[in-house]
Amino acid sequence: MHMIESIRADAAAIATIRRDIHAHPELCFEETRTADLIAQALTDWGIPIVRGLGKTGVVGIVANGSSKRALGLRADIDALPMTERNGFAHRSTVAGKMHACGHDGHIAMLLAAAKHLAKHRNFDGTVYLVFQPAEEGGGGAREMIRDGIFGRFPMEAIFGMHNWPGLDVGQFALKPGPMMAGSNEFRITIHGKGAHAAMPHLGIDPVPVACQLVNAFQSIVTRNKRPIDTAVISVTMIHAGEATNVIPDRCTIEGTVRVFSNEVLDLVERRMQRLSEQICAAFETRCEFDFQRNYPPTINHAAETEFVRKVLVEVVGAGNVVDCEPTMGSEDFSYFLQERPGCFFVIGNGDGRHRAHGHGEGPCMLHNPNYDFNDELIPLGATAWVHLAERWLGTPRADASNRTGDTTETAAGT
């Protein structure tokens, strides 16, 4: 591995910032203390900042030379609404809130890169440091777009990095095309007619109708979409009734739909609604069908992904840059990739052996109460960010002004 020595030297100080953030987690759109800390660090390093995009977001601006070329590097900054079970000194001090996805580490890696970029400025152009709020369900990327991030900060491309437990420290993984699934939620309320459980013929029971729907939805996956397309329909909640001897007058089923393309999502939503309405009608009930589209699929652009792959090979060697298996989890970086070319990739967080005394039992997985970011990643991730920025801005791109929507042209340096 070829880590930048000045970043390695600063890693302990940056890790202290990371642990401070871990100890003071803030949920989506509440990240005021976190944003203050980020803003102060950037300002101390002579980096101009803009605050308030996406409510609590921070954008740092590191510019050099005369080129108008620019790129964006993104770190998410919010925590999760869950209770930490670790006992180390930097554990969460806020009940019911925890940095269980490593966003504290993502901040740290980008801050370390920011400090180096501001001090050395070995590039011609602008690096926008995007500290994005509300990834965990709030759609902070979408809100930053609505607040005009790409108009105010005209970047050619944007890149995001996430830690990944189970992938070895020193390794990165990525792939072109679908990287993470889109997440969507549904709620279907079936209206029947209540009755005594001993006299079901006097009512219309919505519970058997719900059971029919749960089974029917799987036919969409197995018989309506193409076998080579991916979709997961999960009914995760069924609510009905208040007493064992009463047939309820309504039953609600809820769950999620995960897909890798909007075309498959259109099909699934259409078929779910038709099945719900017609099966309910067949049982002489009626339904209210609500389908909420949340995060879109995270789809990497091919040219930018190949560019990132080549940069990472320079840092850790070809054997440590591996293909990433797509996951059905979701990520709101997808909104950025709908607006600009870019790539979302992952850095190995290891198998949990970095955890010292005070960690809870269980694996060091994302969204786990025993999770903790591996500080060993800070200099490596920051080095990757610096190399990516310097290579991007250091490679001639005659077509740079036309790159905002194209995914087929050759990446810089290829």
N, C-alpha and C positions, 0 to 999 in steps of 0.2 A: 504494500500500500504506500502511496506517495502523498502523505499529509503535509500541509503547509506548516512550517515550523512555528511561525508567529501565532497561528491559530492554536496549535498544540500548547504553546506556552500560556495562552490565555484561557485554556479550557477549564481550569479549576475555578477561576473567577466567574466564568459564564455558568458553570454548574451551580455555583452559589445562587445566582439569579434564578436558575431553573428550579431549585429547591424552594426558594422563596415563593415563586409562583405556585408550585405544587402545594405548599402549605396554606395558600390563600386562594382556593379555587372559586371561580365565578361562572355562573351559568350564562346561557346565550342572551346577548344584548344587555348583560349586567356587568361586563368586564371593564369597569371603570378603573379599579386599582391596577389591574393587569395592563390596561392601555397606558395608564400614567407611568408605570414602570418602564414599559417599552419606549414611550416617548422620551422619558428622561435619559435613558441610555443612549438612544440615537442622538439626542441633542448634545449630550456630553461628548459624543464623538464627531460633532460638527456636521451632522446629517440633518438637513431640513425635513420637516414633517408636516403632514396634513392630517387632521383628526376629524372624526365625525361621519365618515362614510360608512354606511351600514350601522349607523348609530354610535357604535363604540370602536370602529375600526381605526387603524393607524396605517398611513402610507409614508415610508421614508424614501427620500430621493437622493441617490448618489450619482452625480453627473461628473463627466470629465471630457475635455476636448470640445470639438465643434460638431461632431456628428449628431444628427437628429434620431439616430437609431436607438431603440430602447426595448427592454424586455422586463417582465415581471416575475418575481420570485415570491411565492405565497406560503405563509404559515398560519394555521388556525389557532385560536387562542382561548376557546371556551372549555369549560369542564362539564362533567356529567352529574345528574341528580341521583347520586348513589353514595352509600356510606363506605368509607375506607376501613379496611380491616388491618392495615399495617400498623406497626408500632414504632417505627423509626422517628428520628427527630423532626424530619420535614413532612410528616404525615399531615393530612388535612386538618386544619383548625376549625373548619366550618362543618357542622353536622349536616349530613345528607348531601354533601357536595364533594366531588373528588375528581382529580385529573387522572382518569382511568383509561384514557386513550392516547396519552403521550403528547397532548398539545403543548404542555409545558416544555417538553423536549424539542418540539418543532420550533417554538419561539426561540429557544436557546441556540439551536443550530443556525437559524437565520440571523440572530443577533451577532453570533460569532463571525459569520460571513460578512455582515454589514460593517463590523468594526474593521476587518481586514480591507474590505473594498474601499472604505472611506480613507484609510491611512495610506494605501498604496496606489489606488486608482490606475491600475494597469489596463486601461481600456479606453476606448473613445466612444462615448455615447452615454446612455442613462440606464441605471438599474433601479427599478421601482421595487421597494420592499413592502409587500402587501401582508399586513398582519390582520387577518380576517376574523371577525367575530362569528358566533352563532352557527358553527358547523353542525353541532349536534341537534338537528331538528329545526333550527330557526331559519335556515336558508340565508345565512349571512352573505354568501357570495352573490346571491340574487339581489339582496338589498344594496350591496355595494355597486352592483351594475345599475340598479335603479337610481342611485345617487350620482351616477355619471363617472364611474372610475375610469372607463376606457376613453371617455371624452377628455377628461382632465389630465389623464396620464396615458398618452397615446403609445402603448406598447405593441410591438409586432407580435409577440407571443408571450405566454405565461406558463409557468411550471410549478408543480406542487410535489412535495415529498412527504411520505408518511412512514413512521416506524412500523415494523412488522415482526411481532414475536414468532419464534419458530424458524425464522430465517437467520442464518449465522451472522454474527457481527463481522463486518468486512465484506458482506455481500449486498448487492442491490438486485431488484427484480423489476421488470417492466414488460410491456407488450403493446404493440399497436392495436387499434380498434377497441372493442369493449373491454374495459378493465374492471369496472364495478357495475352492478346492476342499478336500475332505477327502482325507487321504492314508492309504493302507492298503498293507500288504505281504503277499505270499503266498510260500510255499515248498512245492513239490510234489516229493516223492521217489518215483520210479518204480522198483519192484523187479522185475528180470527174472532172468535166469540167465546167468552168465558162460560164455564158450566161446572157443575159438581162432577168430581172425578168418577162418581158412581153412575152418572147419567150422561156419558159423553155424546150421545145422540142429540142432546139438546144444545150442544155447542159446536164450535168449529175449532178444532185443536191446531194451533200453529206450530207445535213442536214437531210432529211428524213431517210437516212441510219443510221446516228447517233442516231436518235430517236428509230429506230428498235433495235439497239444494246443496248441502255439503258434498254429497256423492256426485251430483250432477256437475259440479264445478270441475271435478277432476277429468271429466270427459273433454273439457276444453283443452287441457294439457295433452291428453292422449289421442284425441280424435279431431280436433279443430285446427290446431297449429301444425306447422311442418315439424316432423320429428327432429330435424337438425336445428330448430330454433329452441331457445331456452325460455322457460317460464315456470315460476313456482307460485301456486295459489295456496295460501295457508289460512284456514279458518282457525282463529286462535281464541275466540270467545263466543260463547252462546249463553244468553241470559233470558230466563223465562220463569215466571211463577214466583209465588211467595209462600205457598202451603202445599203439602203433599196430597191433599184431597181436593184440590181445585185445579181445573183446567184453565190455564192462563188465557187472557184475551190477546196477548201479543208475545212475540219472541224475537229477539234481536241477535243477529250473528255479525261478527266483525272479524277482520283479518287483514292480511297484506297480500300484495301481488308484486313479484319481482321479475323484471325482464331486462333484456339487453338492447332492445330496440323499440322505438315508438310505434312501428308498424305492428309488432306483436302485442304491444300494450293496447292499441286501438281494437284489435281483434278480441283480446281477453275482456276488456271492458264491455264491448258490444254484446258478446255472447253471455257474459254474466248477467247483464241487465235483462236480456231477452229470456234467459232461463228463469230468472227470478220472477219476472212478471207473468210468464206463461204457466210455470209450475204453480205459482200461487193462485192463478185464475182457475186452474184445473181442480184445485182443492177448495174452491169458493172462498179463498182469502184474498187479501190485497197486500201489496208491499210498498214500502218507501225504499228506494234504491239510491244510495249516496256513495259516490266513488271519488276519492280525493287523490289527484296526482301530486306527488311530493317531489323528491329529487329525480331528475332525469338520469339515464345511464351515463356513466363516466366513460367517454369514448376518446381515446388518445388519437391524435393526428399522426399519420404514418411517418412523414418526413421529420417532424419534431422528435418523435420517439427514437428514430434512428440516430438523430443528432445526440440526444441524451445518452443513448447506449455507447456511442463512441467516446464521449467525454468520460463516462464512468469507467470504461475499459482503461483509459489513461490513468485513472486514479487507483483502481484496485485490480486491474488485470482481467483478461477475457474470461477466465475461469470463475470469477466472482461476480459476473453480471449474467444473471440467469433469466429465463423466460418466466413470467408470472402467470400462474393459473388464475383466470378470472374468478372473482368472488361475487356472491349474491348480496353482499353488504353494499351499502350506498355511501356516497360522498358528494357534498354539494360543490366541490370543485368542478363538477359537471356543468354548472351554469357558466363558469368562465370558459370552458372548452366549447360551449355553444357560440361564444362571441369572438374568441380568438384561437388561433392554432396553439397547440401546446401539448404537454405530456404530464401525466400523474404517475409517479413511480414510488417504490418502497425501498426502505433501507432496513437491513436486518437488525432486530433488537435482541437476538440471541434466544437461548432456551431458558432464561431465568436464573442462570448461575451467578449473574452479577449481583443478585440480591443478598445483602448481608443480614446480620442479626436485626430483628425487628420487623421483618416482612411476615405477612401472614402465610398460612399454608395455601397450597394450591398452585396451579401454573400461573405464569406471568403473562396471561393473555389479555387482549384488549377488552375493555368493558368488564373487567374482573376486579373485585374489591381488594385483591392482593397485588394488583399491577403496580409497577414502577418503571419509569423510563430508564434506560441504560445510559448513564452519562458518558460512557466510552464512545458513544455515537457522536457526541458534540463536535470534536475536531474533524471526524471523518465526514459527517454531513455538511459541515461548514466548508470544508475543502471542496466537496463536490459542487456546492453552490457557487463558490468563487470560480472554479474552473469552468463551470457551465456559463456563467456570465461573461467571463473574459473570452472564451472561445466564440460565443455567439456574437459579441460586439467586435471581435477581432477578425471575423471572416467576412470578406466582401460579399455583399448581397445586392446585386443590381435590381432585383425584383422586390426589395423590401417594402416599397410603398404599396404593393399589390398583394401582400401576404395575408390580409385580415381574414379572408374566408376560405383560402385554398388549402387543401389537404393532400395534394398530389405532387407538388413540385419537390425538388430535391432539397434536403435540409442543408443548413450551413455546415461546411466542412466535409460533406459527403461527396 
